[in-house]
């Protein structure tokens, strides 16, 4: 019980993951896979207080689900990350992460005897892009995804990354309007050197619209809610709920930057990250969304 580090063989490669099992848990309600971003803490995002994604652990303790933090592999630059759907990301890992995640999902599902309707995936930044990539390739293995600061690639790889999902899938997305790394309006990812080596993404609104069309909600009128709990961030969190059999929940975080929103793990404002939204807790809103979909 608690947080442990384990390994799995995938495609002849030993891959690591961390798994958090709440104390005295008998039968988990669900499994949530949480994908770290690129070039940051890697699986260290699971450490208490280190990153907003660590908050999935206390939520799991309270709500009775298992959290799995898979580990990406280093790119040539040395940064740990994920091989997502961007065809023009020249700084990315070349690992077969789609296969790794499929193998890991199958292993943990089998361990706890849970169906895909109780399996979810969340991720931030590169981990959000990888969540999209996994959903495109294996939508039958998960029930929904939730991403922070991630847009669809402008130049996707061939195959499933280009053809996209062949079935609707519930999705929650949050994005800051002043994100300096994953531009809200689309463009080059983390382009601090000016060479656009990490590829290009579409805008947050275009990403939202793509999912709305996929899920049959292109003409749906959303329910809007403005949440302003913190006077110490750049602006409110605006929630747009598109209800349906495969709902879409989209959050526009006014004035916010790249860091995942949190009220408990506070990230300082920097030029590279921008200001963090502190009106909502990404892990909480993601789990609330997932829980609403449980059979």
C-alpha positions in Angstrom: 0.0 0.0 0.0 1.0 3.6 -0.5 3.4 4.7 -3.2 5.8 2.1 -4.7 8.1 2.0 -7.8 7.7 -1.0 -10.1 8.8 -2.2 -13.5 7.3 -3.9 -16.5 8.8 -5.3 -19.7 7.4 -3.7 -22.8 8.8 -4.4 -26.3 12.0 -5.8 -24.8 12.5 -2.6 -22.7 12.3 -2.4 -18.9 10.0 0.5 -18.1 9.3 2.0 -14.7 6.1 3.2 -13.1 4.9 4.3 -9.7 1.7 3.1 -8.2 -0.3 4.6 -5.3 -2.7 2.2 -3.6 -4.7 3.8 -0.8 -4.3 2.2 2.6 -6.7 -0.7 3.4 -8.2 -0.5 -0.1 -10.0 -3.7 -0.9 -11.8 -3.1 -4.2 -10.8 0.1 -6.1 -13.6 2.1 -7.8 -11.3 2.9 -10.7 -7.7 3.2 -12.0 -6.3 6.6 -13.0 -3.1 6.8 -15.1 -1.4 10.1 -14.6 1.3 11.1 -17.2 4.0 13.6 -16.3 5.1 16.4 -18.6 8.3 16.5 -20.6 11.6 17.7 -19.3 10.5 18.1 -15.7 10.2 15.9 -12.7 9.3 12.7 -14.5 7.8 10.3 -12.1 8.7 12.7 -9.4 5.4 14.4 -10.0 4.0 11.7 -7.7 5.9 13.0 -4.7 3.7 14.8 -2.2 3.9 18.5 -2.7 6.3 18.3 -5.7 3.7 19.0 -8.4 0.0 19.5 -8.8 -0.3 16.0 -10.3 0.7 14.6 -6.9 -2.7 15.7 -5.6 -4.3 12.7 -7.4 -2.9 10.6 -4.4 -4.9 12.3 -1.6 -7.9 12.4 -3.9 -7.5 8.6 -4.4 -7.2 8.0 -0.7 -10.5 9.8 -0.1 -12.4 8.4 -3.1 -11.0 4.8 -3.2 -9.1 4.5 -6.5 -5.7 3.5 -7.7 -3.3 6.0 -9.2 -0.5 4.9 -11.6 2.3 7.3 -12.6 4.1 5.8 -15.7 7.6 7.0 -16.5 8.7 8.3 -19.8 12.2 7.8 -21.3 14.9 10.3 -22.0 15.1 12.0 -25.4 18.5 12.7 -27.1 18.5 16.0 -25.2 18.4 14.1 -21.9 14.9 15.4 -21.0 12.5 12.7 -19.9 9.3 12.8 -21.9 6.8 11.0 -24.2 6.7 10.1 -27.9 3.3 11.6 -28.7 1.6 12.4 -32.0 3.8 15.3 -33.1 5.7 14.5 -36.3 7.8 17.7 -36.0 9.0 17.3 -32.5 12.7 16.9 -33.1 13.6 17.0 -29.3 11.3 14.2 -28.3 11.8 10.6 -27.2 11.7 7.8 -29.8 10.3 5.2 -27.4 7.3 3.1 -28.2 5.2 4.8 -25.5 1.8 3.8 -27.0 2.8 0.2 -26.6 4.2 0.7 -23.1 1.1 2.4 -21.9 -1.1 -0.3 -23.5 0.9 -3.0 -21.8 0.8 -1.2 -18.5 -3.0 -0.5 -18.7 -3.6 -4.2 -19.4 -1.4 -5.2 -16.5 -3.0 -3.0 -13.9 -6.6 -3.7 -15.2 -5.8 -7.4 -14.9 -4.3 -7.0 -11.4 -7.5 -5.4 -10.1 -10.0 -7.1 -12.3 -11.5 -3.8 -13.6 -13.1 -3.2 -17.0 -12.1 -0.4 -19.3 -15.2 1.6 -18.2 -13.3 2.2 -14.9 -10.0 3.1 -16.4 -9.0 6.8 -17.0 -6.0 8.7 -18.1 -4.8 12.2 -17.2 -1.8 14.2 -18.2 -0.1 17.6 -18.3 1.7 19.2 -21.2 3.6 16.5 -23.0 1.7 14.0 -20.8 -1.5 15.6 -22.1 -0.4 15.2 -25.7 0.5 11.6 -24.9 -3.0 11.1 -23.4 -4.4 12.2 -26.8 -2.0 9.9 -28.6 -3.0 6.9 -26.5 -6.7 7.7 -26.9 -6.2 7.8 -30.6 -4.5 4.4 -30.7 -6.4 2.5 -27.9 -9.8 4.2 -27.2 -11.2 0.8 -26.1 -8.8 0.6 -23.2 -10.0 3.7 -21.4 -13.2 5.4 -20.5 -12.1 9.1 -20.6 -9.1 11.4 -20.5 -8.3 14.7 -18.8 -5.5 17.0 -19.9 -3.9 20.2 -18.6 -2.1 22.5 -21.1 -2.2 20.3 -24.2 -3.4 21.0 -27.7 -3.7 18.6 -30.7 -0.6 18.6 -33.0 -0.8 20.7 -36.1 1.4 18.2 -38.0 0.4 14.7 -36.6 2.2 11.5 -37.4 0.6 9.1 -39.9 -1.7 6.4 -38.9 -3.9 6.7 -35.9 -2.5 10.1 -35.0 -3.8 11.5 -38.3 -7.0 9.5 -38.7 -7.9 10.2 -35.1 -10.4 8.4 -33.0 -13.0 6.3 -34.7 -15.3 6.5 -31.7 -16.3 9.3 -29.3 -14.6 9.6 -25.9 -15.3 11.9 -23.0 -12.6 14.5 -22.4 -11.8 17.3 -20.0 -9.3 20.0 -20.9 -7.9 22.9 -19.0 -5.7 25.6 -20.6 -4.3 29.0 -19.6 -4.8 31.9 -22.0 -1.2 33.1 -21.5 0.6 29.8 -21.6 4.2 30.5 -22.9 4.9 26.8 -23.6 1.8 25.3 -25.1 0.4 28.4 -26.8 -3.3 28.9 -26.3 -3.7 30.3 -29.8 -1.6 27.5 -31.3 1.9 27.6 -32.7 5.4 26.4 -31.7 5.7 24.4 -28.5 8.1 25.8 -25.8 9.9 27.7 -28.6 12.4 29.5 -26.4 15.2 29.1 -28.9 13.2 30.2 -31.8 13.7 27.1 -34.0 10.4 25.5 -33.3 12.1 22.1 -32.6 9.3 20.8 -30.5 6.7 21.0 -33.2 3.5 23.0 -33.6 0.0 22.6 -32.1 -3.4 23.8 -33.0 -5.2 26.3 -30.7 -7.0 25.4 -27.5 -10.3 26.4 -29.1 -9.6 24.3 -32.2 -8.7 21.3 -30.0 -11.9 21.8 -28.1 -13.9 22.0 -31.3 -12.3 18.9 -32.7 -13.5 16.9 -29.7 -16.9 18.5 -29.8 -17.3 17.4 -33.4 -16.1 13.9 -32.6 -18.5 13.5 -29.7 -21.5 14.9 -31.6 -21.6 18.1 -29.6 -20.7 20.7 -32.3 -24.0 22.5 -31.9 -24.4 22.0 -28.2 -24.8 25.0 -26.0 -22.5 24.8 -23.0 -23.3 25.5 -19.4 -20.9 28.2 -18.2 -19.6 28.7 -14.7 -17.0 31.2 -13.5 -14.9 30.2 -10.5 -12.8 32.9 -8.7 -11.5 31.7 -5.4 -8.0 33.1 -5.3 -7.1 36.8 -5.4 -3.4 35.8 -5.9 -3.6 34.5 -9.5 -4.1 36.1 -12.9 -7.8 35.6 -13.4 -10.8 33.3 -13.0 -11.4 29.7 -14.1 -14.2 29.5 -16.7 -15.8 26.1 -17.0 -17.8 25.1 -20.1 -19.8 21.9 -19.9 -21.0 20.3 -23.1 -23.5 17.7 -21.9 -24.1 14.5 -23.8 -23.5 10.7 -23.8 -19.8 11.5 -24.3 -19.4 14.9 -22.6 -16.8 17.5 -23.1 -15.7 19.7 -20.3 -13.4 22.7 -21.2 -11.8 25.1 -18.9 -10.4 28.5 -20.0 -8.1 29.8 -17.3 -7.9 33.5 -17.8 -4.4 35.0 -17.6 -2.9 31.6 -16.5 0.3 30.1 -17.8 1.5 26.5 -18.3 1.5 25.0 -14.8 -1.4 22.7 -13.9 -4.0 24.6 -11.8 -3.9 23.9 -8.1 -5.0 25.3 -4.8 -2.6 23.3 -2.7 0.7 22.9 -4.7 1.6 26.4 -5.6 4.0 27.0 -8.5 5.9 30.4 -8.6 5.4 32.6 -11.6 8.3 32.5 -14.1 8.9 33.6 -17.6 8.9 30.0 -18.8 5.7 29.0 -17.0 3.7 32.1 -16.5 1.2 32.5 -13.7 -0.6 29.4 -12.2 -4.3 29.4 -11.8 -5.2 28.8 -8.2 -9.0 28.8 -8.4 -9.3 25.1 -9.1 -7.5 21.8 -8.4 -6.8 20.0 -11.6 -6.8 16.6 -9.9 -10.1 17.3 -8.2 -11.9 18.5 -11.3 -10.5 15.6 -13.3 -11.6 13.0 -10.8 -15.1 14.6 -10.5 -15.4 14.3 -14.3 -14.2 10.7 -14.2 -16.4 9.8 -11.3 -19.5 11.1 -13.1 -18.8 8.5 -15.9 -18.5 5.5 -13.7 -21.0 2.7 -14.4 
